[in-house]
Amino acid sequence: MTEYRFRVVISHQVMTDQEILDLADNLAAAGCDDGHVGGHDEGIEIVFDRVAETRDEAMRSAVAQIEQCGLVVKRLELDRAAIAV
């Protein structure tokens, strides 16, 4: 198993600190306790350091867990170093 770093941008706006805490709690309960919630120009981003067999598996499982929380995934992002050969 390998650890993969990637970001998931979701179309969601939070207004208060409590909403951010509630979002983080909901995501952790869905299995996203390996992600860190942060602000993004287009909503919220969650930066993952996820252990999985493949990068695709890591990303698919993160998206599924986020969507369990009723959130809409806008896109996934990788750092250039993550895809360097």
N, CA, C and O atoms as a Maestro MAE file, in Angstrom:
{
 s_m_m2io_version
 :::
 2.0.0
}

f_m_ct {
 s_m_title
 :::
 protein
 m_atom[340] {
  # First column is atom index #
  i_m_mmod_type
  r_m_x_coord
  r_m_y_coord
  r_m_z_coord
  i_m_residue_number
  s_m_chain_name
  s_m_pdb_residue_name
  s_m_pdb_atom_name
  i_m_atomic_number
  :::
  1 25 0.842 -1.175 0.000 1 A "MET " " N  " 7
  2 3 0.000 0.000 0.000 1 A "MET " " CA " 6
  3 2 0.893 1.246 0.000 1 A "MET " " C  " 6
  4 15 1.981 1.271 0.574 1 A "MET " " O  " 8
  5 25 0.380 2.265 -0.666 2 A "THR " " N  " 7
  6 3 1.116 3.513 -0.828 2 A "THR " " CA " 6
  7 2 0.236 4.667 -0.366 2 A "THR " " C  " 6
  8 15 -0.990 4.600 -0.456 2 A "THR " " O  " 8
  9 25 0.871 5.722 0.127 3 A "GLU " " N  " 7
  10 3 0.133 6.914 0.520 3 A "GLU " " CA " 6
  11 2 0.103 7.890 -0.659 3 A "GLU " " C  " 6
  12 15 1.137 8.196 -1.252 3 A "GLU " " O  " 8
  13 25 -1.094 8.370 -0.989 4 A "TYR " " N  " 7
  14 3 -1.285 9.289 -2.107 4 A "TYR " " CA " 6
  15 2 -1.821 10.620 -1.592 4 A "TYR " " C  " 6
  16 15 -2.739 10.657 -0.772 4 A "TYR " " O  " 8
  17 25 -1.238 11.709 -2.080 5 A "ARG " " N  " 7
  18 3 -1.702 13.048 -1.711 5 A "ARG " " CA " 6
  19 2 -2.456 13.635 -2.893 5 A "ARG " " C  " 6
  20 15 -1.982 13.609 -4.029 5 A "ARG " " O  " 8
  21 25 -3.644 14.167 -2.604 6 A "PHE " " N  " 7
  22 3 -4.456 14.820 -3.622 6 A "PHE " " CA " 6
  23 2 -5.464 15.722 -2.923 6 A "PHE " " C  " 6
  24 15 -5.696 15.613 -1.719 6 A "PHE " " O  " 8
  25 25 -6.054 16.611 -3.707 7 A "ARG " " N  " 7
  26 3 -7.066 17.530 -3.189 7 A "ARG " " CA " 6
  27 2 -8.391 17.290 -3.894 7 A "ARG " " C  " 6
  28 15 -8.436 16.998 -5.089 7 A "ARG " " O  " 8
  29 25 -9.449 17.418 -3.140 8 A "VAL " " N  " 7
  30 3 -10.794 17.332 -3.692 8 A "VAL " " CA " 6
  31 2 -11.462 18.682 -3.442 8 A "VAL " " C  " 6
  32 15 -11.575 19.137 -2.303 8 A "VAL " " O  " 8
  33 25 -11.898 19.306 -4.525 9 A "VAL " " N  " 7
  34 3 -12.605 20.584 -4.422 9 A "VAL " " CA " 6
  35 2 -14.093 20.291 -4.456 9 A "VAL " " C  " 6
  36 15 -14.589 19.608 -5.352 9 A "VAL " " O  " 8
  37 25 -14.802 20.822 -3.459 10 A "ILE " " N  " 7
  38 3 -16.242 20.613 -3.402 10 A "ILE " " CA " 6
  39 2 -16.955 21.962 -3.495 10 A "ILE " " C  " 6
  40 15 -16.463 22.982 -3.013 10 A "ILE " " O  " 8
  41 25 -18.107 21.936 -4.116 11 A "SER " " N  " 7
  42 3 -18.933 23.140 -4.263 11 A "SER " " CA " 6
  43 2 -19.754 23.313 -2.999 11 A "SER " " C  " 6
  44 15 -20.907 22.886 -2.930 11 A "SER " " O  " 8
  45 25 -19.160 23.932 -2.014 12 A "HIS " " N  " 7
  46 3 -19.852 24.106 -0.734 12 A "HIS " " CA " 6
  47 2 -19.269 25.341 -0.063 12 A "HIS " " C  " 6
  48 15 -18.051 25.501 0.000 12 A "HIS " " O  " 8
  49 25 -20.118 26.193 0.426 13 A "GLN " " N  " 7
  50 3 -19.687 27.384 1.149 13 A "GLN " " CA " 6
  51 2 -20.076 27.245 2.614 13 A "GLN " " C  " 6
  52 15 -21.194 26.844 2.935 13 A "GLN " " O  " 8
  53 25 -19.155 27.576 3.488 14 A "VAL " " N  " 7
  54 3 -19.463 27.616 4.916 14 A "VAL " " CA " 6
  55 2 -19.314 29.059 5.379 14 A "VAL " " C  " 6
  56 15 -18.509 29.823 4.846 14 A "VAL " " O  " 8
  57 25 -20.087 29.401 6.355 15 A "MET " " N  " 7
  58 3 -20.113 30.788 6.802 15 A "MET " " CA " 6
  59 2 -19.499 30.980 8.188 15 A "MET " " C  " 6
  60 15 -18.940 32.039 8.474 15 A "MET " " O  " 8
  61 25 -19.597 29.978 9.041 16 A "THR " " N  " 7
  62 3 -19.149 30.150 10.425 16 A "THR " " CA " 6
  63 2 -18.132 29.074 10.794 16 A "THR " " C  " 6
  64 15 -17.997 28.053 10.119 16 A "THR " " O  " 8
  65 25 -17.431 29.339 11.879 17 A "ASP " " N  " 7
  66 3 -16.488 28.346 12.400 17 A "ASP " " CA " 6
  67 2 -17.213 27.057 12.762 17 A "ASP " " C  " 6
  68 15 -16.691 25.965 12.538 17 A "ASP " " O  " 8
  69 25 -18.414 27.181 13.321 18 A "GLN " " N  " 7
  70 3 -19.177 25.994 13.701 18 A "GLN " " CA " 6
  71 2 -19.550 25.160 12.487 18 A "GLN " " C  " 6
  72 15 -19.530 23.932 12.559 18 A "GLN " " O  " 8
  73 25 -19.889 25.795 11.376 19 A "GLU " " N  " 7
  74 3 -20.201 25.059 10.151 19 A "GLU " " CA " 6
  75 2 -18.983 24.297 9.642 19 A "GLU " " C  " 6
  76 15 -19.108 23.178 9.143 19 A "GLU " " O  " 8
  77 25 -17.807 24.903 9.769 20 A "ILE " " N  " 7
  78 3 -16.567 24.225 9.363 20 A "ILE " " CA " 6
  79 2 -16.328 23.007 10.255 20 A "ILE " " C  " 6
  80 15 -15.987 21.931 9.764 20 A "ILE " " O  " 8
  81 25 -16.508 23.179 11.563 21 A "LEU " " N  " 7
  82 3 -16.324 22.063 12.496 21 A "LEU " " CA " 6
  83 2 -17.331 20.953 12.218 21 A "LEU " " C  " 6
  84 15 -16.976 19.774 12.239 21 A "LEU " " O  " 8
  85 25 -18.585 21.320 11.958 22 A "ASP " " N  " 7
  86 3 -19.609 20.317 11.656 22 A "ASP " " CA " 6
  87 2 -19.279 19.572 10.365 22 A "ASP " " C  " 6
  88 15 -19.452 18.356 10.285 22 A "ASP " " O  " 8
  89 25 -18.805 20.301 9.358 23 A "LEU " " N  " 7
  90 3 -18.413 19.674 8.094 23 A "LEU " " CA " 6
  91 2 -17.274 18.689 8.326 23 A "LEU " " C  " 6
  92 15 -17.312 17.567 7.822 23 A "LEU " " O  " 8
  93 25 -16.270 19.094 9.079 24 A "ALA " " N  " 7
  94 3 -15.134 18.217 9.362 24 A "ALA " " CA " 6
  95 2 -15.594 16.970 10.122 24 A "ALA " " C  " 6
  96 15 -15.134 15.865 9.833 24 A "ALA " " O  " 8
  97 25 -16.490 17.138 11.079 25 A "ASP " " N  " 7
  98 3 -17.015 15.997 11.841 25 A "ASP " " CA " 6
  99 2 -17.792 15.039 10.935 25 A "ASP " " C  " 6
  100 15 -17.631 13.822 11.035 25 A "ASP " " O  " 8
  101 25 -18.631 15.583 10.055 26 A "ASN " " N  " 7
  102 3 -19.404 14.747 9.135 26 A "ASN " " CA " 6
  103 2 -18.492 13.982 8.181 26 A "ASN " " C  " 6
  104 15 -18.714 12.803 7.909 26 A "ASN " " O  " 8
  105 25 -17.473 14.657 7.680 27 A "LEU " " N  " 7
  106 3 -16.528 13.989 6.777 27 A "LEU " " CA " 6
  107 2 -15.759 12.887 7.498 27 A "LEU " " C  " 6
  108 15 -15.565 11.802 6.950 27 A "LEU " " O  " 8
  109 25 -15.325 13.161 8.721 28 A "ALA " " N  " 7
  110 3 -14.601 12.148 9.492 28 A "ALA " " CA " 6
  111 2 -15.492 10.941 9.760 28 A "ALA " " C  " 6
  112 15 -15.032 9.802 9.676 28 A "ALA " " O  " 8
  113 25 -16.754 11.176 10.080 29 A "ALA " " N  " 7
  114 3 -17.686 10.077 10.337 29 A "ALA " " CA " 6
  115 2 -17.904 9.231 9.088 29 A "ALA " " C  " 6
  116 15 -18.204 8.041 9.189 29 A "ALA " " O  " 8
  117 25 -17.756 9.842 7.904 30 A "ALA " " N  " 7
  118 3 -17.925 9.116 6.636 30 A "ALA " " CA " 6
  119 2 -16.648 8.395 6.218 30 A "ALA " " C  " 6
  120 15 -16.646 7.674 5.220 30 A "ALA " " O  " 8
  121 25 -15.553 8.579 6.973 31 A "GLY " " N  " 7
  122 3 -14.304 7.891 6.659 31 A "GLY " " CA " 6
  123 2 -13.197 8.793 6.148 31 A "GLY " " C  " 6
  124 15 -12.117 8.316 5.797 31 A "GLY " " O  " 8
  125 25 -13.454 10.088 6.104 32 A "CYS " " N  " 7
  126 3 -12.457 11.035 5.581 32 A "CYS " " CA " 6
  127 2 -11.593 11.618 6.695 32 A "CYS " " C  " 6
  128 15 -11.278 12.808 6.674 32 A "CYS " " O  " 8
  129 25 -11.212 10.801 7.653 33 A "ASP " " N  " 7
  130 3 -10.385 11.294 8.749 33 A "ASP " " CA " 6
  131 2 -8.919 11.440 8.345 33 A "ASP " " C  " 6
  132 15 -8.083 11.819 9.165 33 A "ASP " " O  " 8
  133 25 -8.607 11.141 7.085 34 A "ASP " " N  " 7
  134 3 -7.261 11.333 6.554 34 A "ASP " " CA " 6
  135 2 -7.200 12.563 5.645 34 A "ASP " " C  " 6
  136 15 -6.257 12.726 4.871 34 A "ASP " " O  " 8
  137 25 -8.210 13.422 5.748 35 A "GLY " " N  " 7
  138 3 -8.263 14.638 4.946 35 A "GLY " " CA " 6
  139 2 -8.339 15.867 5.832 35 A "GLY " " C  " 6
  140 15 -8.855 15.814 6.949 35 A "GLY " " O  " 8
  141 25 -7.816 16.981 5.317 36 A "HIS " " N  " 7
  142 3 -7.820 18.247 6.047 36 A "HIS " " CA " 6
  143 2 -8.647 19.257 5.267 36 A "HIS " " C  " 6
  144 15 -8.397 19.497 4.086 36 A "HIS " " O  " 8
  145 25 -9.627 19.842 5.931 37 A "VAL " " N  " 7
  146 3 -10.546 20.783 5.295 37 A "VAL " " CA " 6
  147 2 -9.921 22.167 5.270 37 A "VAL " " C  " 6
  148 15 -9.335 22.621 6.252 37 A "VAL " " O  " 8
  149 25 -10.056 22.831 4.123 38 A "GLY " " N  " 7
  150 3 -9.563 24.193 3.987 38 A "GLY " " CA " 6
  151 2 -10.386 24.976 2.992 38 A "GLY " " C  " 6
  152 15 -11.191 24.414 2.250 38 A "GLY " " O  " 8
  153 25 -10.180 26.260 2.985 39 A "GLY " " N  " 7
  154 3 -10.887 27.115 2.045 39 A "GLY " " CA " 6
  155 2 -10.300 27.011 0.649 39 A "GLY " " C  " 6
  156 15 -9.140 26.636 0.476 39 A "GLY " " O  " 8
  157 25 -11.102 27.343 -0.336 40 A "HIS " " N  " 7
  158 3 -10.696 27.318 -1.739 40 A "HIS " " CA " 6
  159 2 -11.496 28.390 -2.463 40 A "HIS " " C  " 6
  160 15 -12.612 28.710 -2.055 40 A "HIS " " O  " 8
  161 25 -10.941 28.945 -3.529 41 A "ASP " " N  " 7
  162 3 -11.639 29.991 -4.293 41 A "ASP " " CA " 6
  163 2 -13.031 29.555 -4.725 41 A "ASP " " C  " 6
  164 15 -13.938 30.380 -4.834 41 A "ASP " " O  " 8
  165 25 -13.201 28.263 -4.970 42 A "GLU " " N  " 7
  166 3 -14.454 27.748 -5.518 42 A "GLU " " CA " 6
  167 2 -15.299 27.020 -4.487 42 A "GLU " " C  " 6
  168 15 -16.259 26.338 -4.847 42 A "GLU " " O  " 8
  169 25 -14.963 27.152 -3.229 43 A "GLY " " N  " 7
  170 3 -15.732 26.481 -2.184 43 A "GLY " " CA " 6
  171 2 -14.834 26.000 -1.059 43 A "GLY " " C  " 6
  172 15 -14.241 26.796 -0.332 43 A "GLY " " O  " 8
  173 25 -14.745 24.698 -0.930 44 A "ILE " " N  " 7
  174 3 -13.934 24.046 0.104 44 A "ILE " " CA " 6
  175 2 -13.027 23.039 -0.572 44 A "ILE " " C  " 6
  176 15 -13.401 22.435 -1.578 44 A "ILE " " O  " 8
  177 25 -11.826 22.856 -0.018 45 A "GLU " " N  " 7
  178 3 -10.976 21.777 -0.502 45 A "GLU " " CA " 6
  179 2 -10.631 20.871 0.662 45 A "GLU " " C  " 6
  180 15 -10.517 21.304 1.808 45 A "GLU " " O  " 8
  181 25 -10.471 19.613 0.334 46 A "ILE " " N  " 7
  182 3 -10.041 18.635 1.318 46 A "ILE " " CA " 6
  183 2 -8.755 18.031 0.785 46 A "ILE " " C  " 6
  184 15 -8.739 17.442 -0.296 46 A "ILE " " O  " 8
  185 25 -7.681 18.178 1.542 47 A "VAL " " N  " 7
  186 3 -6.387 17.636 1.149 47 A "VAL " " CA " 6
  187 2 -6.238 16.285 1.838 47 A "VAL " " C  " 6
  188 15 -6.283 16.178 3.063 47 A "VAL " " O  " 8
  189 25 -6.059 15.264 1.017 48 A "PHE " " N  " 7
  190 3 -5.955 13.892 1.521 48 A "PHE " " CA " 6
  191 2 -4.524 13.383 1.457 48 A "PHE " " C  " 6
  192 15 -3.774 13.703 0.535 48 A "PHE " " O  " 8
  193 25 -4.164 12.594 2.444 49 A "ASP " " N  " 7
  194 3 -2.994 11.717 2.437 49 A "ASP " " CA " 6
  195 2 -3.580 10.341 2.688 49 A "ASP " " C  " 6
  196 15 -3.674 9.889 3.829 49 A "ASP " " O  " 8
  197 25 -3.975 9.675 1.600 50 A "ARG " " N  " 7
  198 3 -4.743 8.434 1.708 50 A "ARG " " CA " 6
  199 2 -3.902 7.236 1.294 50 A "ARG " " C  " 6
  200 15 -3.233 7.257 0.261 50 A "ARG " " O  " 8
  201 25 -3.946 6.195 2.111 51 A "VAL " " N  " 7
  202 3 -3.244 4.941 1.827 51 A "VAL " " CA " 6
  203 2 -4.189 4.018 1.062 51 A "VAL " " C  " 6
  204 15 -5.317 3.767 1.486 51 A "VAL " " O  " 8
  205 25 -3.698 3.517 -0.085 52 A "ALA " " N  " 7
  206 3 -4.502 2.618 -0.908 52 A "ALA " " CA " 6
  207 2 -3.576 1.833 -1.831 52 A "ALA " " C  " 6
  208 15 -2.380 2.110 -1.920 52 A "ALA " " O  " 8
  209 25 -4.149 0.859 -2.507 53 A "GLU " " N  " 7
  210 3 -3.380 0.058 -3.471 53 A "GLU " " CA " 6
  211 2 -2.967 0.901 -4.678 53 A "GLU " " C  " 6
  212 15 -1.846 0.781 -5.172 53 A "GLU " " O  " 8
  213 25 -3.879 1.756 -5.149 54 A "THR " " N  " 7
  214 3 -3.598 2.600 -6.315 54 A "THR " " CA " 6
  215 2 -4.108 4.008 -6.058 54 A "THR " " C  " 6
  216 15 -4.941 4.228 -5.178 54 A "THR " " O  " 8
  217 25 -3.597 4.966 -6.839 55 A "ARG " " N  " 7
  218 3 -4.070 6.346 -6.746 55 A "ARG " " CA " 6
  219 2 -5.561 6.419 -7.088 55 A "ARG " " C  " 6
  220 15 -6.322 7.124 -6.425 55 A "ARG " " O  " 8
  221 25 -5.969 5.684 -8.130 56 A "ASP " " N  " 7
  222 3 -7.379 5.695 -8.513 56 A "ASP " " CA " 6
  223 2 -8.274 5.201 -7.382 56 A "ASP " " C  " 6
  224 15 -9.330 5.777 -7.122 56 A "ASP " " O  " 8
  225 25 -7.854 4.147 -6.719 57 A "GLU " " N  " 7
  226 3 -8.634 3.610 -5.601 57 A "GLU " " CA " 6
  227 2 -8.735 4.641 -4.477 57 A "GLU " " C  " 6
  228 15 -9.802 4.825 -3.892 57 A "GLU " " O  " 8
  229 25 -7.631 5.304 -4.180 58 A "ALA " " N  " 7
  230 3 -7.622 6.329 -3.132 58 A "ALA " " CA " 6
  231 2 -8.591 7.451 -3.471 58 A "ALA " " C  " 6
  232 15 -9.349 7.908 -2.615 58 A "ALA " " O  " 8
  233 25 -8.564 7.888 -4.709 59 A "MET " " N  " 7
  234 3 -9.415 8.997 -5.130 59 A "MET " " CA " 6
  235 2 -10.892 8.596 -5.201 59 A "MET " " C  " 6
  236 15 -11.766 9.352 -4.777 59 A "MET " " O  " 8
  237 25 -11.159 7.424 -5.728 60 A "ARG " " N  " 7
  238 3 -12.554 6.955 -5.813 60 A "ARG " " CA " 6
  239 2 -13.175 6.812 -4.427 60 A "ARG " " C  " 6
  240 15 -14.321 7.205 -4.213 60 A "ARG " " O  " 8
  241 25 -12.430 6.257 -3.504 61 A "SER " " N  " 7
  242 3 -12.994 6.065 -2.163 61 A "SER " " CA " 6
  243 2 -13.239 7.406 -1.474 61 A "SER " " C  " 6
  244 15 -14.233 7.564 -0.765 61 A "SER " " O  " 8
  245 25 -12.346 8.369 -1.678 62 A "ALA " " N  " 7
  246 3 -12.541 9.695 -1.081 62 A "ALA " " CA " 6
  247 2 -13.792 10.364 -1.651 62 A "ALA " " C  " 6
  248 15 -14.596 10.919 -0.902 62 A "ALA " " O  " 8
  249 25 -13.955 10.312 -2.959 63 A "VAL " " N  " 7
  250 3 -15.133 10.913 -3.592 63 A "VAL " " CA " 6
  251 2 -16.406 10.258 -3.072 63 A "VAL " " C  " 6
  252 15 -17.373 10.953 -2.759 63 A "VAL " " O  " 8
  253 25 -16.422 8.942 -2.976 64 A "ALA " " N  " 7
  254 3 -17.612 8.229 -2.491 64 A "ALA " " CA " 6
  255 2 -17.952 8.656 -1.068 64 A "ALA " " C  " 6
  256 15 -19.122 8.870 -0.750 64 A "ALA " " O  " 8
  257 25 -16.952 8.780 -0.217 65 A "GLN " " N  " 7
  258 3 -17.198 9.162 1.166 65 A "GLN " " CA " 6
  259 2 -17.697 10.600 1.271 65 A "GLN " " C  " 6
  260 15 -18.581 10.898 2.074 65 A "GLN " " O  " 8
  261 25 -17.135 11.479 0.466 66 A "ILE " " N  " 7
  262 3 -17.578 12.882 0.458 66 A "ILE " " CA " 6
  263 2 -19.026 12.966 0.000 66 A "ILE " " C  " 6
  264 15 -19.832 13.687 0.588 66 A "ILE " " O  " 8
  265 25 -19.348 12.228 -1.045 67 A "GLU " " N  " 7
  266 3 -20.714 12.258 -1.572 67 A "GLU " " CA " 6
  267 2 -21.722 11.660 -0.589 67 A "GLU " " C  " 6
  268 15 -22.899 12.018 -0.627 67 A "GLU " " O  " 8
  269 25 -21.282 10.758 0.287 68 A "GLN " " N  " 7
  270 3 -22.155 10.222 1.340 68 A "GLN " " CA " 6
  271 2 -22.637 11.331 2.266 68 A "GLN " " C  " 6
  272 15 -23.690 11.214 2.893 68 A "GLN " " O  " 8
  273 25 -21.861 12.405 2.346 69 A "CYS " " N  " 7
  274 3 -22.210 13.543 3.205 69 A "CYS " " CA " 6
  275 2 -23.132 14.532 2.500 69 A "CYS " " C  " 6
  276 15 -23.466 15.582 3.050 69 A "CYS " " O  " 8
  277 25 -23.539 14.193 1.286 70 A "GLY " " N  " 7
  278 3 -24.432 15.065 0.541 70 A "GLY " " CA " 6
  279 2 -23.730 16.217 -0.150 70 A "GLY " " C  " 6
  280 15 -24.376 17.182 -0.557 70 A "GLY " " O  " 8
  281 25 -22.413 16.129 -0.286 71 A "LEU " " N  " 7
  282 3 -21.625 17.193 -0.915 71 A "LEU " " CA " 6
  283 2 -21.386 16.871 -2.385 71 A "LEU " " C  " 6
  284 15 -21.415 15.709 -2.790 71 A "LEU " " O  " 8
  285 25 -21.153 17.905 -3.173 72 A "VAL " " N  " 7
  286 3 -20.922 17.747 -4.606 72 A "VAL " " CA " 6
  287 2 -19.439 17.973 -4.897 72 A "VAL " " C  " 6
  288 15 -18.900 19.047 -4.629 72 A "VAL " " O  " 8
  289 25 -18.793 16.953 -5.446 73 A "VAL " " N  " 7
  290 3 -17.380 17.059 -5.814 73 A "VAL " " CA " 6
  291 2 -17.278 17.795 -7.141 73 A "VAL " " C  " 6
  292 15 -17.895 17.410 -8.134 73 A "VAL " " O  " 8
  293 25 -16.493 18.852 -7.135 74 A "LYS " " N  " 7
  294 3 -16.296 19.640 -8.352 74 A "LYS " " CA " 6
  295 2 -15.148 19.063 -9.180 74 A "LYS " " C  " 6
  296 15 -15.270 18.900 -10.394 74 A "LYS " " O  " 8
  297 25 -14.036 18.757 -8.518 75 A "ARG " " N  " 7
  298 3 -12.894 18.164 -9.212 75 A "ARG " " CA " 6
  299 2 -11.852 17.673 -8.211 75 A "ARG " " C  " 6
  300 15 -11.894 17.986 -7.022 75 A "ARG " " O  " 8
  301 25 -10.914 16.887 -8.747 76 A "LEU " " N  " 7
  302 3 -9.767 16.421 -7.974 76 A "LEU " " CA " 6
  303 2 -8.522 17.069 -8.553 76 A "LEU " " C  " 6
  304 15 -8.440 17.306 -9.758 76 A "LEU " " O  " 8
  305 25 -7.555 17.354 -7.694 77 A "GLU " " N  " 7
  306 3 -6.318 17.998 -8.118 77 A "GLU " " CA " 6
  307 2 -5.127 17.217 -7.580 77 A "GLU " " C  " 6
  308 15 -5.150 16.693 -6.466 77 A "GLU " " O  " 8
  309 25 -4.088 17.156 -8.402 78 A "LEU " " N  " 7
  310 3 -2.825 16.556 -7.998 78 A "LEU " " CA " 6
  311 2 -1.719 17.596 -8.124 78 A "LEU " " C  " 6
  312 15 -1.770 18.458 -9.002 78 A "LEU " " O  " 8
  313 25 -0.718 17.516 -7.246 79 A "ASP " " N  " 7
  314 3 0.474 18.327 -7.409 79 A "ASP " " CA " 6
  315 2 1.318 17.730 -8.528 79 A "ASP " " C  " 6
  316 15 1.285 16.520 -8.750 79 A "ASP " " O  " 8
  317 25 2.054 18.546 -9.215 80 A "ARG " " N  " 7
  318 3 2.913 18.069 -10.299 80 A "ARG " " CA " 6
  319 2 3.853 16.959 -9.817 80 A "ARG " " C  " 6
  320 15 4.086 15.986 -10.534 80 A "ARG " " O  " 8
  321 25 4.379 17.104 -8.626 81 A "ALA " " N  " 7
  322 3 5.299 16.083 -8.093 81 A "ALA " " CA " 6
  323 2 4.616 14.729 -7.941 81 A "ALA " " C  " 6
  324 15 5.274 13.692 -8.029 81 A "ALA " " O  " 8
  325 25 3.309 14.727 -7.713 82 A "ALA " " N  " 7
  326 3 2.576 13.474 -7.532 82 A "ALA " " CA " 6
  327 2 2.456 12.682 -8.807 82 A "ALA " " C  " 6
  328 15 2.232 11.473 -8.761 82 A "ALA " " O  " 8
  329 25 2.599 13.335 -9.956 83 A "ILE " " N  " 7
  330 3 2.456 12.634 -11.226 83 A "ILE " " CA " 6
  331 2 3.754 12.587 -12.011 83 A "ILE " " C  " 6
  332 15 3.777 12.096 -13.139 83 A "ILE " " O  " 8
  333 25 4.844 13.093 -11.424 84 A "ALA " " N  " 7
  334 3 6.149 13.043 -12.096 84 A "ALA " " CA " 6
  335 2 6.613 11.601 -12.237 84 A "ALA " " C  " 6
  336 15 6.388 10.766 -11.360 84 A "ALA " " O  " 8
  337 25 7.256 11.334 -13.345 85 A "VAL " " N  " 7
  338 3 7.722 9.967 -13.615 85 A "VAL " " CA " 6
  339 2 9.142 9.817 -13.149 85 A "VAL " " C  " 6
  340 15 9.725 8.741 -13.284 85 A "VAL " " O  " 8
  :::
 }
 m_bond[339] {
  # First column is bond index #
  i_m_from
  i_m_to
  i_m_order
  :::
  1 1 2 1
  2 2 3 1
  3 3 4 2
  4 3 5 1
  5 5 6 1
  6 6 7 1
  7 7 8 2
  8 7 9 1
  9 9 10 1
  10 10 11 1
  11 11 12 2
  12 11 13 1
  13 13 14 1
  14 14 15 1
  15 15 16 2
  16 15 17 1
  17 17 18 1
  18 18 19 1
  19 19 20 2
  20 19 21 1
  21 21 22 1
  22 22 23 1
  23 23 24 2
  24 23 25 1
  25 25 26 1
  26 26 27 1
  27 27 28 2
  28 27 29 1
  29 29 30 1
  30 30 31 1
  31 31 32 2
  32 31 33 1
  33 33 34 1
  34 34 35 1
  35 35 36 2
  36 35 37 1
  37 37 38 1
  38 38 39 1
  39 39 40 2
  40 39 41 1
  41 41 42 1
  42 42 43 1
  43 43 44 2
  44 43 45 1
  45 45 46 1
  46 46 47 1
  47 47 48 2
  48 47 49 1
  49 49 50 1
  50 50 51 1
  51 51 52 2
  52 51 53 1
  53 53 54 1
  54 54 55 1
  55 55 56 2
  56 55 57 1
  57 57 58 1
  58 58 59 1
  59 59 60 2
  60 59 61 1
  61 61 62 1
  62 62 63 1
  63 63 64 2
  64 63 65 1
  65 65 66 1
  66 66 67 1
  67 67 68 2
  68 67 69 1
  69 69 70 1
  70 70 71 1
  71 71 72 2
  72 71 73 1
  73 73 74 1
  74 74 75 1
  75 75 76 2
  76 75 77 1
  77 77 78 1
  78 78 79 1
  79 79 80 2
  80 79 81 1
  81 81 82 1
  82 82 83 1
  83 83 84 2
  84 83 85 1
  85 85 86 1
  86 86 87 1
  87 87 88 2
  88 87 89 1
  89 89 90 1
  90 90 91 1
  91 91 92 2
  92 91 93 1
  93 93 94 1
  94 94 95 1
  95 95 96 2
  96 95 97 1
  97 97 98 1
  98 98 99 1
  99 99 100 2
  100 99 101 1
  101 101 102 1
  102 102 103 1
  103 103 104 2
  104 103 105 1
  105 105 106 1
  106 106 107 1
  107 107 108 2
  108 107 109 1
  109 109 110 1
  110 110 111 1
  111 111 112 2
  112 111 113 1
  113 113 114 1
  114 114 115 1
  115 115 116 2
  116 115 117 1
  117 117 118 1
  118 118 119 1
  119 119 120 2
  120 119 121 1
  121 121 122 1
  122 122 123 1
  123 123 124 2
  124 123 125 1
  125 125 126 1
  126 126 127 1
  127 127 128 2
  128 127 129 1
  129 129 130 1
  130 130 131 1
  131 131 132 2
  132 131 133 1
  133 133 134 1
  134 134 135 1
  135 135 136 2
  136 135 137 1
  137 137 138 1
  138 138 139 1
  139 139 140 2
  140 139 141 1
  141 141 142 1
  142 142 143 1
  143 143 144 2
  144 143 145 1
  145 145 146 1
  146 146 147 1
  147 147 148 2
  148 147 149 1
  149 149 150 1
  150 150 151 1
  151 151 152 2
  152 151 153 1
  153 153 154 1
  154 154 155 1
  155 155 156 2
  156 155 157 1
  157 157 158 1
  158 158 159 1
  159 159 160 2
  160 159 161 1
  161 161 162 1
  162 162 163 1
  163 163 164 2
  164 163 165 1
  165 165 166 1
  166 166 167 1
  167 167 168 2
  168 167 169 1
  169 169 170 1
  170 170 171 1
  171 171 172 2
  172 171 173 1
  173 173 174 1
  174 174 175 1
  175 175 176 2
  176 175 177 1
  177 177 178 1
  178 178 179 1
  179 179 180 2
  180 179 181 1
  181 181 182 1
  182 182 183 1
  183 183 184 2
  184 183 185 1
  185 185 186 1
  186 186 187 1
  187 187 188 2
  188 187 189 1
  189 189 190 1
  190 190 191 1
  191 191 192 2
  192 191 193 1
  193 193 194 1
  194 194 195 1
  195 195 196 2
  196 195 197 1
  197 197 198 1
  198 198 199 1
  199 199 200 2
  200 199 201 1
  201 201 202 1
  202 202 203 1
  203 203 204 2
  204 203 205 1
  205 205 206 1
  206 206 207 1
  207 207 208 2
  208 207 209 1
  209 209 210 1
  210 210 211 1
  211 211 212 2
  212 211 213 1
  213 213 214 1
  214 214 215 1
  215 215 216 2
  216 215 217 1
  217 217 218 1
  218 218 219 1
  219 219 220 2
  220 219 221 1
  221 221 222 1
  222 222 223 1
  223 223 224 2
  224 223 225 1
  225 225 226 1
  226 226 227 1
  227 227 228 2
  228 227 229 1
  229 229 230 1
  230 230 231 1
  231 231 232 2
  232 231 233 1
  233 233 234 1
  234 234 235 1
  235 235 236 2
  236 235 237 1
  237 237 238 1
  238 238 239 1
  239 239 240 2
  240 239 241 1
  241 241 242 1
  242 242 243 1
  243 243 244 2
  244 243 245 1
  245 245 246 1
  246 246 247 1
  247 247 248 2
  248 247 249 1
  249 249 250 1
  250 250 251 1
  251 251 252 2
  252 251 253 1
  253 253 254 1
  254 254 255 1
  255 255 256 2
  256 255 257 1
  257 257 258 1
  258 258 259 1
  259 259 260 2
  260 259 261 1
  261 261 262 1
  262 262 263 1
  263 263 264 2
  264 263 265 1
  265 265 266 1
  266 266 267 1
  267 267 268 2
  268 267 269 1
  269 269 270 1
  270 270 271 1
  271 271 272 2
  272 271 273 1
  273 273 274 1
  274 274 275 1
  275 275 276 2
  276 275 277 1
  277 277 278 1
  278 278 279 1
  279 279 280 2
  280 279 281 1
  281 281 282 1
  282 282 283 1
  283 283 284 2
  284 283 285 1
  285 285 286 1
  286 286 287 1
  287 287 288 2
  288 287 289 1
  289 289 290 1
  290 290 291 1
  291 291 292 2
  292 291 293 1
  293 293 294 1
  294 294 295 1
  295 295 296 2
  296 295 297 1
  297 297 298 1
  298 298 299 1
  299 299 300 2
  300 299 301 1
  301 301 302 1
  302 302 303 1
  303 303 304 2
  304 303 305 1
  305 305 306 1
  306 306 307 1
  307 307 308 2
  308 307 309 1
  309 309 310 1
  310 310 311 1
  311 311 312 2
  312 311 313 1
  313 313 314 1
  314 314 315 1
  315 315 316 2
  316 315 317 1
  317 317 318 1
  318 318 319 1
  319 319 320 2
  320 319 321 1
  321 321 322 1
  322 322 323 1
  323 323 324 2
  324 323 325 1
  325 325 326 1
  326 326 327 1
  327 327 328 2
  328 327 329 1
  329 329 330 1
  330 330 331 1
  331 331 332 2
  332 331 333 1
  333 333 334 1
  334 334 335 1
  335 335 336 2
  336 335 337 1
  337 337 338 1
  338 338 339 1
  339 339 340 2
  :::
 }
}
